Amino acid sequence: VSTQSTWANHTEADILLRKELDALAGEVGASMSVHYIVTDPKSPLWNLRGHITKDIIEEVFDLEDLGKDDTKGMFAAICGPKRFNSGVHKELAQEGCFGGKVHIFATNDGKAQ
């Protein structure tokens, strides 16, 4: 089983538990990867920047896993403000990841639980 964790934040400083996630990924090895997407990076060397779009999804995710209907395919858990959640959900659906493969964690007011 492999795990991929993708975090989207405004700045590098906004990434929660970054040191712990990086340490865990280092311990686990190839079975876990962590990606960080930042909208307003302070470093010009930041690799993934901007909002989650089709291009970023294609770069970060294994697209063959996105559309699988079996339990071995990708499962996406989205957590953030309402606008973020709906935007990411839309992009994933366009790539074939929808239905029971996507879960959005949010209250009615859009604030993450």
Backbone atoms as SQL, in Angstrom:
CREATE TABLE atoms (id INTEGER PRIMARY KEY, chain TEXT, resi INTEGER, resn TEXT, atom TEXT, x REAL, y REAL, z REAL);
INSERT INTO atoms VALUES
  (1, 'A', 1, 'VAL', 'N', 0.850, -1.176, 0.000),
  (2, 'A', 1, 'VAL', 'CA', 0.000, 0.000, 0.000),
  (3, 'A', 1, 'VAL', 'C', 0.892, 1.234, 0.000),
  (4, 'A', 2, 'SER', 'N', 0.597, 2.153, -0.869),
  (5, 'A', 2, 'SER', 'CA', 1.365, 3.398, -0.854),
  (6, 'A', 2, 'SER', 'C', 0.444, 4.554, -0.485),
  (7, 'A', 3, 'THR', 'N', 1.038, 5.541, 0.141),
  (8, 'A', 3, 'THR', 'CA', 0.290, 6.713, 0.595),
  (9, 'A', 3, 'THR', 'C', 0.922, 7.947, 0.004),
  (10, 'A', 4, 'GLN', 'N', 0.072, 8.814, -0.481),
  (11, 'A', 4, 'GLN', 'CA', 0.543, 10.090, -1.000),
  (12, 'A', 4, 'GLN', 'C', -0.226, 11.181, -0.277),
  (13, 'A', 5, 'SER', 'N', 0.494, 12.084, 0.309),
  (14, 'A', 5, 'SER', 'CA', -0.112, 13.189, 1.036),
  (15, 'A', 5, 'SER', 'C', 0.220, 14.469, 0.293),
  (16, 'A', 6, 'THR', 'N', -0.813, 15.226, -0.066),
  (17, 'A', 6, 'THR', 'CA', -0.608, 16.473, -0.786),
  (18, 'A', 6, 'THR', 'C', -1.245, 17.601, 0.012),
  (19, 'A', 7, 'TRP', 'N', -0.466, 18.613, 0.316),
  (20, 'A', 7, 'TRP', 'CA', -0.915, 19.740, 1.123),
  (21, 'A', 7, 'TRP', 'C', -0.894, 21.001, 0.272),
  (22, 'A', 8, 'ALA', 'N', -1.951, 21.791, 0.350),
  (23, 'A', 8, 'ALA', 'CA', -2.011, 23.069, -0.359),
  (24, 'A', 8, 'ALA', 'C', -2.196, 24.175, 0.671),
  (25, 'A', 9, 'ASN', 'N', -1.297, 25.148, 0.636),
  (26, 'A', 9, 'ASN', 'CA', -1.324, 26.253, 1.587),
  (27, 'A', 9, 'ASN', 'C', -0.946, 27.550, 0.898),
  (28, 'A', 10, 'HIS', 'N', -1.179, 28.675, 1.600),
  (29, 'A', 10, 'HIS', 'CA', -0.797, 29.976, 1.042),
  (30, 'A', 10, 'HIS', 'C', 0.720, 30.147, 1.038),
  (31, 'A', 11, 'THR', 'N', 1.365, 29.862, 2.167),
  (32, 'A', 11, 'THR', 'CA', 2.826, 30.025, 2.261),
  (33, 'A', 11, 'THR', 'C', 3.434, 28.765, 2.874),
  (34, 'A', 12, 'GLU', 'N', 4.744, 28.661, 2.793),
  (35, 'A', 12, 'GLU', 'CA', 5.436, 27.529, 3.403),
  (36, 'A', 12, 'GLU', 'C', 5.173, 27.467, 4.906),
  (37, 'A', 13, 'ALA', 'N', 5.089, 28.634, 5.540),
  (38, 'A', 13, 'ALA', 'CA', 4.877, 28.699, 6.992),
  (39, 'A', 13, 'ALA', 'C', 3.496, 28.161, 7.396),
  (40, 'A', 14, 'ASP', 'N', 2.558, 28.118, 6.475),
  (41, 'A', 14, 'ASP', 'CA', 1.199, 27.642, 6.771),
  (42, 'A', 14, 'ASP', 'C', 1.081, 26.119, 6.767),
  (43, 'A', 15, 'ILE', 'N', 2.096, 25.413, 6.334),
  (44, 'A', 15, 'ILE', 'CA', 2.030, 23.953, 6.234),
  (45, 'A', 15, 'ILE', 'C', 2.122, 23.347, 7.635),
  (46, 'A', 16, 'LEU', 'N', 1.036, 22.739, 8.088),
  (47, 'A', 16, 'LEU', 'CA', 0.997, 22.109, 9.407),
  (48, 'A', 16, 'LEU', 'C', 1.755, 20.787, 9.397),
  (49, 'A', 17, 'LEU', 'N', 2.488, 20.528, 10.439),
  (50, 'A', 17, 'LEU', 'CA', 3.186, 19.253, 10.643),
  (51, 'A', 17, 'LEU', 'C', 4.172, 18.904, 9.524),
  (52, 'A', 18, 'ARG', 'N', 4.725, 19.899, 8.871),
  (53, 'A', 18, 'ARG', 'CA', 5.629, 19.625, 7.744),
  (54, 'A', 18, 'ARG', 'C', 6.845, 18.804, 8.160),
  (55, 'A', 19, 'LYS', 'N', 7.485, 19.171, 9.255),
  (56, 'A', 19, 'LYS', 'CA', 8.672, 18.428, 9.699),
  (57, 'A', 19, 'LYS', 'C', 8.313, 16.978, 10.011),
  (58, 'A', 20, 'GLU', 'N', 7.178, 16.790, 10.675),
  (59, 'A', 20, 'GLU', 'CA', 6.752, 15.434, 11.030),
  (60, 'A', 20, 'GLU', 'C', 6.396, 14.609, 9.798),
  (61, 'A', 21, 'LEU', 'N', 5.716, 15.217, 8.836),
  (62, 'A', 21, 'LEU', 'CA', 5.362, 14.503, 7.601),
  (63, 'A', 21, 'LEU', 'C', 6.609, 14.123, 6.811),
  (64, 'A', 22, 'ASP', 'N', 7.542, 15.057, 6.708),
  (65, 'A', 22, 'ASP', 'CA', 8.793, 14.768, 5.992),
  (66, 'A', 22, 'ASP', 'C', 9.583, 13.661, 6.689),
  (67, 'A', 23, 'ALA', 'N', 9.612, 13.693, 8.020),
  (68, 'A', 23, 'ALA', 'CA', 10.331, 12.655, 8.776),
  (69, 'A', 23, 'ALA', 'C', 9.666, 11.296, 8.574),
  (70, 'A', 24, 'LEU', 'N', 8.347, 11.263, 8.635),
  (71, 'A', 24, 'LEU', 'CA', 7.622, 10.009, 8.433),
  (72, 'A', 24, 'LEU', 'C', 7.859, 9.461, 7.029),
  (73, 'A', 25, 'ALA', 'N', 7.788, 10.327, 6.029),
  (74, 'A', 25, 'ALA', 'CA', 8.034, 9.888, 4.650),
  (75, 'A', 25, 'ALA', 'C', 9.459, 9.355, 4.500),
  (76, 'A', 26, 'GLY', 'N', 10.413, 9.971, 5.195),
  (77, 'A', 26, 'GLY', 'CA', 11.799, 9.500, 5.152),
  (78, 'A', 26, 'GLY', 'C', 11.962, 8.133, 5.788),
  (79, 'A', 27, 'GLU', 'N', 11.251, 7.900, 6.879),
  (80, 'A', 27, 'GLU', 'CA', 11.312, 6.606, 7.571),
  (81, 'A', 27, 'GLU', 'C', 10.655, 5.500, 6.756),
  (82, 'A', 28, 'VAL', 'N', 9.525, 5.811, 6.149),
  (83, 'A', 28, 'VAL', 'CA', 8.739, 4.806, 5.433),
  (84, 'A', 28, 'VAL', 'C', 9.344, 4.484, 4.069),
  (85, 'A', 29, 'GLY', 'N', 9.967, 5.465, 3.464),
  (86, 'A', 29, 'GLY', 'CA', 10.602, 5.248, 2.163),
  (87, 'A', 29, 'GLY', 'C', 9.644, 5.410, 1.004),
  (88, 'A', 30, 'ALA', 'N', 9.802, 4.563, -0.004),
  (89, 'A', 30, 'ALA', 'CA', 9.065, 4.693, -1.260),
  (90, 'A', 30, 'ALA', 'C', 7.563, 4.493, -1.118),
  (91, 'A', 31, 'SER', 'N', 7.102, 3.918, -0.008),
  (92, 'A', 31, 'SER', 'CA', 5.664, 3.681, 0.123),
  (93, 'A', 31, 'SER', 'C', 4.893, 4.936, 0.542),
  (94, 'A', 32, 'MET', 'N', 5.595, 6.041, 0.793),
  (95, 'A', 32, 'MET', 'CA', 4.910, 7.288, 1.138),
  (96, 'A', 32, 'MET', 'C', 5.601, 8.467, 0.481),
  (97, 'A', 33, 'SER', 'N', 4.797, 9.316, -0.138),
  (98, 'A', 33, 'SER', 'CA', 5.341, 10.556, -0.695),
  (99, 'A', 33, 'SER', 'C', 4.501, 11.725, -0.200),
  (100, 'A', 34, 'VAL', 'N', 5.159, 12.859, -0.031),
  (101, 'A', 34, 'VAL', 'CA', 4.487, 14.062, 0.437),
  (102, 'A', 34, 'VAL', 'C', 4.774, 15.172, -0.560),
  (103, 'A', 35, 'HIS', 'N', 3.707, 15.879, -0.962),
  (104, 'A', 35, 'HIS', 'CA', 3.836, 17.002, -1.893),
  (105, 'A', 35, 'HIS', 'C', 3.227, 18.231, -1.242),
  (106, 'A', 36, 'TYR', 'N', 3.859, 19.381, -1.451),
  (107, 'A', 36, 'TYR', 'CA', 3.363, 20.646, -0.912),
  (108, 'A', 36, 'TYR', 'C', 3.132, 21.607, -2.072),
  (109, 'A', 37, 'ILE', 'N', 1.947, 22.174, -2.116),
  (110, 'A', 37, 'ILE', 'CA', 1.596, 23.157, -3.136),
  (111, 'A', 37, 'ILE', 'C', 1.366, 24.476, -2.402),
  (112, 'A', 38, 'VAL', 'N', 2.046, 25.524, -2.834),
  (113, 'A', 38, 'VAL', 'CA', 1.964, 26.806, -2.142),
  (114, 'A', 38, 'VAL', 'C', 1.545, 27.889, -3.125),
  (115, 'A', 39, 'THR', 'N', 0.547, 28.682, -2.732),
  (116, 'A', 39, 'THR', 'CA', 0.075, 29.753, -3.612),
  (117, 'A', 39, 'THR', 'C', 1.003, 30.959, -3.629),
  (118, 'A', 40, 'ASP', 'N', 1.614, 31.263, -2.490),
  (119, 'A', 40, 'ASP', 'CA', 2.478, 32.436, -2.382),
  (120, 'A', 40, 'ASP', 'C', 3.836, 32.040, -1.778),
  (121, 'A', 41, 'PRO', 'N', 4.645, 31.310, -2.554),
  (122, 'A', 41, 'PRO', 'CA', 5.931, 30.872, -2.012),
  (123, 'A', 41, 'PRO', 'C', 6.908, 32.036, -1.879),
  (124, 'A', 42, 'LYS', 'N', 7.701, 32.000, -0.819),
  (125, 'A', 42, 'LYS', 'CA', 8.725, 33.032, -0.613),
  (126, 'A', 42, 'LYS', 'C', 9.996, 32.695, -1.387),
  (127, 'A', 43, 'SER', 'N', 10.215, 31.409, -1.639),
  (128, 'A', 43, 'SER', 'CA', 11.412, 30.968, -2.346),
  (129, 'A', 43, 'SER', 'C', 11.118, 30.813, -3.836),
  (130, 'A', 44, 'PRO', 'N', 11.984, 31.356, -4.696),
  (131, 'A', 44, 'PRO', 'CA', 11.793, 31.164, -6.142),
  (132, 'A', 44, 'PRO', 'C', 12.036, 29.712, -6.562),
  (133, 'A', 45, 'LEU', 'N', 12.612, 28.908, -5.672),
  (134, 'A', 45, 'LEU', 'CA', 12.897, 27.507, -5.991),
  (135, 'A', 45, 'LEU', 'C', 11.730, 26.578, -5.686),
  (136, 'A', 46, 'TRP', 'N', 10.632, 27.128, -5.155),
  (137, 'A', 46, 'TRP', 'CA', 9.487, 26.292, -4.781),
  (138, 'A', 46, 'TRP', 'C', 8.937, 25.621, -6.025),
  (139, 'A', 47, 'ASN', 'N', 8.819, 24.295, -6.000),
  (140, 'A', 47, 'ASN', 'CA', 8.438, 23.527, -7.169),
  (141, 'A', 47, 'ASN', 'C', 6.963, 23.659, -7.543),
  (142, 'A', 48, 'LEU', 'N', 6.059, 23.303, -6.626),
  (143, 'A', 48, 'LEU', 'CA', 4.628, 23.336, -6.930),
  (144, 'A', 48, 'LEU', 'C', 4.029, 24.620, -6.369),
  (145, 'A', 49, 'ARG', 'N', 3.524, 25.455, -7.254),
  (146, 'A', 49, 'ARG', 'CA', 2.987, 26.739, -6.815),
  (147, 'A', 49, 'ARG', 'C', 1.666, 27.030, -7.506),
  (148, 'A', 50, 'GLY', 'N', 0.826, 27.779, -6.808),
  (149, 'A', 50, 'GLY', 'CA', -0.460, 28.163, -7.361),
  (150, 'A', 50, 'GLY', 'C', -1.595, 27.342, -6.776),
  (151, 'A', 51, 'HIS', 'N', -2.732, 27.423, -7.432),
  (152, 'A', 51, 'HIS', 'CA', -3.907, 26.675, -6.990),
  (153, 'A', 51, 'HIS', 'C', -3.869, 25.278, -7.603),
  (154, 'A', 52, 'ILE', 'N', -4.643, 24.366, -7.041),
  (155, 'A', 52, 'ILE', 'CA', -4.677, 23.000, -7.580),
  (156, 'A', 52, 'ILE', 'C', -5.469, 23.023, -8.881),
  (157, 'A', 53, 'THR', 'N', -4.765, 22.757, -9.953),
  (158, 'A', 53, 'THR', 'CA', -5.339, 22.771, -11.302),
  (159, 'A', 53, 'THR', 'C', -5.102, 21.412, -11.952),
  (160, 'A', 54, 'LYS', 'N', -5.618, 21.261, -13.137),
  (161, 'A', 54, 'LYS', 'CA', -5.409, 20.035, -13.901),
  (162, 'A', 54, 'LYS', 'C', -3.911, 19.752, -14.066),
  (163, 'A', 55, 'ASP', 'N', -3.130, 20.773, -14.364),
  (164, 'A', 55, 'ASP', 'CA', -1.682, 20.592, -14.557),
  (165, 'A', 55, 'ASP', 'C', -1.007, 20.061, -13.301),
  (166, 'A', 56, 'ILE', 'N', -1.375, 20.608, -12.139),
  (167, 'A', 56, 'ILE', 'CA', -0.774, 20.136, -10.883),
  (168, 'A', 56, 'ILE', 'C', -1.234, 18.722, -10.583),
  (169, 'A', 57, 'ILE', 'N', -2.513, 18.428, -10.808),
  (170, 'A', 57, 'ILE', 'CA', -3.015, 17.068, -10.588),
  (171, 'A', 57, 'ILE', 'C', -2.252, 16.079, -11.456),
  (172, 'A', 58, 'GLU', 'N', -2.031, 16.428, -12.714),
  (173, 'A', 58, 'GLU', 'CA', -1.293, 15.544, -13.614),
  (174, 'A', 58, 'GLU', 'C', 0.160, 15.364, -13.168),
  (175, 'A', 59, 'GLU', 'N', 0.745, 16.398, -12.590),
  (176, 'A', 59, 'GLU', 'CA', 2.135, 16.316, -12.141),
  (177, 'A', 59, 'GLU', 'C', 2.285, 15.499, -10.859),
  (178, 'A', 60, 'VAL', 'N', 1.326, 15.627, -9.950),
  (179, 'A', 60, 'VAL', 'CA', 1.451, 15.036, -8.620),
  (180, 'A', 60, 'VAL', 'C', 0.867, 13.628, -8.528),
  (181, 'A', 61, 'PHE', 'N', -0.268, 13.389, -9.148),
  (182, 'A', 61, 'PHE', 'CA', -0.973, 12.128, -8.960),
  (183, 'A', 61, 'PHE', 'C', -0.736, 11.134, -10.081),
  (184, 'A', 62, 'ASP', 'N', -0.890, 9.856, -9.763),
  (185, 'A', 62, 'ASP', 'CA', -0.860, 8.793, -10.754),
  (186, 'A', 62, 'ASP', 'C', -2.249, 8.752, -11.386),
  (187, 'A', 63, 'LEU', 'N', -2.382, 9.303, -12.584),
  (188, 'A', 63, 'LEU', 'CA', -3.699, 9.430, -13.210),
  (189, 'A', 63, 'LEU', 'C', -4.361, 8.085, -13.482),
  (190, 'A', 64, 'GLU', 'N', -3.581, 7.031, -13.642),
  (191, 'A', 64, 'GLU', 'CA', -4.179, 5.714, -13.838),
  (192, 'A', 64, 'GLU', 'C', -4.915, 5.261, -12.588),
  (193, 'A', 65, 'ASP', 'N', -4.448, 5.693, -11.413),
  (194, 'A', 65, 'ASP', 'CA', -5.104, 5.354, -10.156),
  (195, 'A', 65, 'ASP', 'C', -6.385, 6.151, -9.926),
  (196, 'A', 66, 'LEU', 'N', -6.479, 7.332, -10.523),
  (197, 'A', 66, 'LEU', 'CA', -7.617, 8.204, -10.262),
  (198, 'A', 66, 'LEU', 'C', -8.947, 7.602, -10.674),
  (199, 'A', 67, 'GLY', 'N', -9.006, 6.980, -11.817),
  (200, 'A', 67, 'GLY', 'CA', -10.282, 6.510, -12.331),
  (201, 'A', 67, 'GLY', 'C', -10.662, 5.100, -11.952),
  (202, 'A', 68, 'LYS', 'N', -9.807, 4.395, -11.215),
  (203, 'A', 68, 'LYS', 'CA', -10.101, 3.017, -10.869),
  (204, 'A', 68, 'LYS', 'C', -11.302, 2.925, -9.941),
  (205, 'A', 69, 'ASP', 'N', -12.146, 1.924, -10.167),
  (206, 'A', 69, 'ASP', 'CA', -13.315, 1.722, -9.318),
  (207, 'A', 69, 'ASP', 'C', -13.026, 0.778, -8.167),
  (208, 'A', 70, 'ASP', 'N', -11.909, 0.078, -8.194),
  (209, 'A', 70, 'ASP', 'CA', -11.631, -0.896, -7.141),
  (210, 'A', 70, 'ASP', 'C', -11.044, -0.222, -5.898),
  (211, 'A', 71, 'THR', 'N', -10.861, -0.969, -4.869),
  (212, 'A', 71, 'THR', 'CA', -10.376, -0.425, -3.597),
  (213, 'A', 71, 'THR', 'C', -8.887, -0.095, -3.639),
  (214, 'A', 72, 'LYS', 'N', -8.189, -0.500, -4.681),
  (215, 'A', 72, 'LYS', 'CA', -6.764, -0.202, -4.778),
  (216, 'A', 72, 'LYS', 'C', -6.498, 1.158, -5.417),
  (217, 'A', 73, 'GLY', 'N', -7.531, 1.770, -5.965),
  (218, 'A', 73, 'GLY', 'CA', -7.361, 3.072, -6.602),
  (219, 'A', 73, 'GLY', 'C', -7.227, 4.184, -5.582),
  (220, 'A', 74, 'MET', 'N', -7.091, 5.376, -6.050),
  (221, 'A', 74, 'MET', 'CA', -6.886, 6.526, -5.196),
  (222, 'A', 74, 'MET', 'C', -8.152, 6.921, -4.445),
  (223, 'A', 75, 'PHE', 'N', -7.979, 7.367, -3.225),
  (224, 'A', 75, 'PHE', 'CA', -9.042, 7.961, -2.420),
  (225, 'A', 75, 'PHE', 'C', -8.585, 9.366, -2.082),
  (226, 'A', 76, 'ALA', 'N', -9.413, 10.354, -2.330),
  (227, 'A', 76, 'ALA', 'CA', -9.044, 11.743, -2.061),
  (228, 'A', 76, 'ALA', 'C', -9.859, 12.278, -0.892),
  (229, 'A', 77, 'ALA', 'N', -9.171, 12.833, 0.092),
  (230, 'A', 77, 'ALA', 'CA', -9.812, 13.502, 1.217),
  (231, 'A', 77, 'ALA', 'C', -9.458, 14.983, 1.105),
  (232, 'A', 78, 'ILE', 'N', -10.469, 15.821, 0.980),
  (233, 'A', 78, 'ILE', 'CA', -10.261, 17.251, 0.773),
  (234, 'A', 78, 'ILE', 'C', -10.746, 17.997, 2.013),
  (235, 'A', 79, 'CYS', 'N', -9.930, 18.901, 2.505),
  (236, 'A', 79, 'CYS', 'CA', -10.306, 19.646, 3.705),
  (237, 'A', 79, 'CYS', 'C', -9.855, 21.090, 3.573),
  (238, 'A', 80, 'GLY', 'N', -10.799, 21.999, 3.626),
  (239, 'A', 80, 'GLY', 'CA', -10.459, 23.412, 3.548),
  (240, 'A', 80, 'GLY', 'C', -11.710, 24.245, 3.446),
  (241, 'A', 81, 'PRO', 'N', -11.540, 25.519, 3.122),
  (242, 'A', 81, 'PRO', 'CA', -12.702, 26.382, 2.938),
  (243, 'A', 81, 'PRO', 'C', -13.563, 25.896, 1.767),
  (244, 'A', 82, 'LYS', 'N', -14.826, 26.266, 1.765),
  (245, 'A', 82, 'LYS', 'CA', -15.794, 25.784, 0.777),
  (246, 'A', 82, 'LYS', 'C', -15.324, 25.996, -0.669),
  (247, 'A', 83, 'ARG', 'N', -14.801, 27.169, -0.971),
  (248, 'A', 83, 'ARG', 'CA', -14.355, 27.465, -2.341),
  (249, 'A', 83, 'ARG', 'C', -13.199, 26.551, -2.759),
  (250, 'A', 84, 'PHE', 'N', -12.265, 26.326, -1.850),
  (251, 'A', 84, 'PHE', 'CA', -11.144, 25.417, -2.117),
  (252, 'A', 84, 'PHE', 'C', -11.663, 24.007, -2.365),
  (253, 'A', 85, 'ASN', 'N', -12.513, 23.524, -1.464),
  (254, 'A', 85, 'ASN', 'CA', -13.043, 22.165, -1.577),
  (255, 'A', 85, 'ASN', 'C', -13.752, 21.947, -2.902),
  (256, 'A', 86, 'SER', 'N', -14.625, 22.878, -3.288),
  (257, 'A', 86, 'SER', 'CA', -15.372, 22.690, -4.530),
  (258, 'A', 86, 'SER', 'C', -14.459, 22.776, -5.745),
  (259, 'A', 87, 'GLY', 'N', -13.444, 23.633, -5.697),
  (260, 'A', 87, 'GLY', 'CA', -12.503, 23.739, -6.816),
  (261, 'A', 87, 'GLY', 'C', -11.687, 22.479, -7.006),
  (262, 'A', 88, 'VAL', 'N', -11.161, 21.929, -5.910),
  (263, 'A', 88, 'VAL', 'CA', -10.373, 20.693, -5.991),
  (264, 'A', 88, 'VAL', 'C', -11.262, 19.532, -6.407),
  (265, 'A', 89, 'HIS', 'N', -12.471, 19.474, -5.854),
  (266, 'A', 89, 'HIS', 'CA', -13.408, 18.409, -6.214),
  (267, 'A', 89, 'HIS', 'C', -13.710, 18.442, -7.711),
  (268, 'A', 90, 'LYS', 'N', -13.928, 19.627, -8.247),
  (269, 'A', 90, 'LYS', 'CA', -14.196, 19.789, -9.683),
  (270, 'A', 90, 'LYS', 'C', -13.015, 19.296, -10.524),
  (271, 'A', 91, 'GLU', 'N', -11.801, 19.696, -10.149),
  (272, 'A', 91, 'GLU', 'CA', -10.612, 19.283, -10.901),
  (273, 'A', 91, 'GLU', 'C', -10.421, 17.766, -10.854),
  (274, 'A', 92, 'LEU', 'N', -10.623, 17.162, -9.679),
  (275, 'A', 92, 'LEU', 'CA', -10.486, 15.707, -9.559),
  (276, 'A', 92, 'LEU', 'C', -11.551, 14.991, -10.380),
  (277, 'A', 93, 'ALA', 'N', -12.789, 15.491, -10.352),
  (278, 'A', 93, 'ALA', 'CA', -13.880, 14.870, -11.118),
  (279, 'A', 93, 'ALA', 'C', -13.572, 14.903, -12.614),
  (280, 'A', 94, 'GLN', 'N', -12.993, 15.990, -13.077),
  (281, 'A', 94, 'GLN', 'CA', -12.638, 16.092, -14.493),
  (282, 'A', 94, 'GLN', 'C', -11.557, 15.082, -14.880),
  (283, 'A', 95, 'GLU', 'N', -10.791, 14.624, -13.890),
  (284, 'A', 95, 'GLU', 'CA', -9.759, 13.624, -14.140),
  (285, 'A', 95, 'GLU', 'C', -10.256, 12.203, -13.855),
  (286, 'A', 96, 'GLY', 'N', -11.533, 12.060, -13.507),
  (287, 'A', 96, 'GLY', 'CA', -12.110, 10.731, -13.315),
  (288, 'A', 96, 'GLY', 'C', -12.177, 10.248, -11.883),
  (289, 'A', 97, 'CYS', 'N', -11.885, 11.089, -10.917),
  (290, 'A', 97, 'CYS', 'CA', -11.950, 10.705, -9.509),
  (291, 'A', 97, 'CYS', 'C', -13.199, 11.335, -8.900),
  (292, 'A', 98, 'PHE', 'N', -14.212, 10.524, -8.627),
  (293, 'A', 98, 'PHE', 'CA', -15.469, 11.068, -8.104),
  (294, 'A', 98, 'PHE', 'C', -16.214, 10.009, -7.311),
  (295, 'A', 99, 'GLY', 'N', -17.384, 10.366, -6.834),
  (296, 'A', 99, 'GLY', 'CA', -18.212, 9.419, -6.080),
  (297, 'A', 99, 'GLY', 'C', -17.584, 9.069, -4.748),
  (298, 'A', 100, 'GLY', 'N', -17.545, 7.768, -4.453),
  (299, 'A', 100, 'GLY', 'CA', -17.008, 7.288, -3.193),
  (300, 'A', 100, 'GLY', 'C', -15.507, 7.433, -3.061),
  (301, 'A', 101, 'LYS', 'N', -14.850, 7.882, -4.112),
  (302, 'A', 101, 'LYS', 'CA', -13.397, 8.047, -4.080),
  (303, 'A', 101, 'LYS', 'C', -12.985, 9.422, -3.556),
  (304, 'A', 102, 'VAL', 'N', -13.971, 10.292, -3.316),
  (305, 'A', 102, 'VAL', 'CA', -13.683, 11.643, -2.835),
  (306, 'A', 102, 'VAL', 'C', -14.517, 11.910, -1.592),
  (307, 'A', 103, 'HIS', 'N', -13.865, 12.395, -0.549),
  (308, 'A', 103, 'HIS', 'CA', -14.593, 12.800, 0.648),
  (309, 'A', 103, 'HIS', 'C', -14.152, 14.207, 1.021),
  (310, 'A', 104, 'ILE', 'N', -15.129, 15.072, 1.265),
  (311, 'A', 104, 'ILE', 'CA', -14.838, 16.457, 1.630),
  (312, 'A', 104, 'ILE', 'C', -15.155, 16.645, 3.103),
  (313, 'A', 105, 'PHE', 'N', -14.155, 17.095, 3.860),
  (314, 'A', 105, 'PHE', 'CA', -14.305, 17.366, 5.281),
  (315, 'A', 105, 'PHE', 'C', -14.570, 18.861, 5.454),
  (316, 'A', 106, 'ALA', 'N', -15.801, 19.248, 5.684),
  (317, 'A', 106, 'ALA', 'CA', -16.114, 20.662, 5.917),
  (318, 'A', 106, 'ALA', 'C', -17.495, 20.795, 6.536),
  (319, 'A', 107, 'THR', 'N', -17.704, 21.864, 7.261),
  (320, 'A', 107, 'THR', 'CA', -19.018, 22.164, 7.798),
  (321, 'A', 107, 'THR', 'C', -19.780, 22.965, 6.758),
  (322, 'A', 108, 'ASN', 'N', -21.035, 23.247, 7.021),
  (323, 'A', 108, 'ASN', 'CA', -21.853, 24.021, 6.081),
  (324, 'A', 108, 'ASN', 'C', -21.319, 25.425, 5.836),
  (325, 'A', 109, 'ASP', 'N', -20.620, 25.992, 6.796),
  (326, 'A', 109, 'ASP', 'CA', -20.087, 27.333, 6.614),
  (327, 'A', 109, 'ASP', 'C', -18.739, 27.325, 5.900),
  (328, 'A', 110, 'GLY', 'N', -18.243, 26.125, 5.520),
  (329, 'A', 110, 'GLY', 'CA', -16.999, 26.023, 4.772),
  (330, 'A', 110, 'GLY', 'C', -15.757, 25.975, 5.604),
  (331, 'A', 111, 'LYS', 'N', -15.872, 26.091, 6.910),
  (332, 'A', 111, 'LYS', 'CA', -14.685, 26.012, 7.766),
  (333, 'A', 111, 'LYS', 'C', -14.355, 24.556, 8.030),
  (334, 'A', 112, 'ALA', 'N', -13.083, 24.219, 7.922),
  (335, 'A', 112, 'ALA', 'CA', -12.658, 22.836, 8.126),
  (336, 'A', 112, 'ALA', 'C', -12.983, 22.396, 9.541),
  (337, 'A', 113, 'GLN', 'N', -13.362, 21.145, 9.681),
  (338, 'A', 113, 'GLN', 'CA', -13.672, 20.579, 11.010),
  (339, 'A', 113, 'GLN', 'C', -12.413, 20.160, 11.721);
